[in-house]
Amino acid sequence: MSVELASRIADRLGERGAAWEPTSGDRFVIPGREIDQLFVVSEMTIDVVDLPTGRVVRFNGTTEWALDSISAAEVLWLPWEHQLRDLLADRFVAFARVPDSRAGQVWAVTLTDGSRHTDPDPESAYARAVLA
């Protein structure tokens, strides 16, 4: 999934008053910094803690980074396919590979309203459905 799609999902969740609750195994990036890396929350190396000053993401034992912690508000969650499906809840109907005149075949997520959201990448198809 692209950072752009993930950013749109974060904005949409924020509009709904919902927020990402980081758990072990969640992926995130740090946009706006010169750190071009995908991170994964893990109790051993990267954890999330609530401090009186706010929620922070701590990088434990990462000597290669000049970063001990960062505000959770500064990171961007990249949801997994199953997390996007969970966001769809009872709106989700089906997920299938379908023919596409431009791309050959794409992944399609069908919702209860009959709409179908497609992308060559499965997570991106789910993300597009979440944004619908």
N, C-alpha and C positions, 0 to 999 in steps of 0.2 A: 504494500500500500504506500502511496506517496505521502510525503509530509503535508502537501496541500490538502489532500482528502482528510487526513488525520486532523489537521487544523480546523477544517470545516466541521468535522464531527465534534471536536472540543467546543467550538463556538455554539453549535446547536444544543449540546448538553448544557452549556452555561445558560443559554436562553431559557431552557426548561427548568432551571434551578437544580440540575443534577451535576455531579462532579465525579471525576475519576477517583476511585478509591484504590490506590495502588496495592497490589498483592504480589507475592512471590511469583516470578515467571513473567510478569508484565514487561513489555518492551517500551522504551522511550528514547527520544532524541533530545538534544539541547539546541533548539534553533537560535539563530542570531549570534552564535559564538563560532569560533573557528575550530570546532570539535566535530569532525565528520565521522561520527561513530554511533552505532546502535547500542544501547545499554539494556540490561535486563535486571530487574529487581531480584535480588537474592540475599537472603539473610546473611550470608557469609561475606559478600563483597559490596553489595549495594543494598541499603535498607532505607526505609522511610520512617521517620519519627515525627511525632507531634511535640513541639516545644512551645513554651509560652509565647514566643515570637512568631509562631506559625509552623506549618508543616515543611520539613526539609528532607531532601534526598541526600543521604550520606554515602560517600565513597570510602569504604574501609580498606586500608592497605594498598591503595592504588598509587604507588610511588611515581608511576609514569605520568600522572595527571597533576597539574598544579591546582587541584580542586578537591577540597575536603568535603564540602557540602554545597548545596544549592537549594534555593526555595523551590518547593514543588510546583509553584505557579510558573516557574521559568522552564519547566520541562514539558514535552509534548508526548502524550501517550499514543502509541501505535497499537491499536487493538488487534488481537488475534481474531481469526475467523469465528471461533466459537463465542467470543465476547460480543462480536457484532451481531451474531444470531441471537444471543441473549437480549441485546438491546431491541431487536425487532419483536421479541416476545410473541404474542398471539397474532401479530400481523403477518408472520412468516408462514408461507404455504409450501414452497418447493425450491429446490436448488438443483440445477441440471446443466449439463453441457449442451449447447444448442448451436445450430449452424448460423453463420454470420456472413453476409455477402462480402464484407471488407476483410475480416480477419480469419475467415475459414470457420473457426469455432470459437465460441466464447462461453463464459459461465453466466448463468442467468438465475437471479433470485426473483421469485414470484411472491407477491404480497396478496393479502385478502381482498384488497380493492381491485385485483386483476392486473395491476401494473407489474411490469417486468423490467428489472434493472440488470444491465449486462456489462461485462468487462472481461478482457483476456485473463486478468488476475482474479482468483476467487475472492480474496479479501476485499479487493476493490469493488467487486460486484455487490458484496454485502454492504460495504460502506455507502455505495450509491443508493442502496435500498434504505439504509438508515436515514440518509439525508432527504429521502422523498417524503 
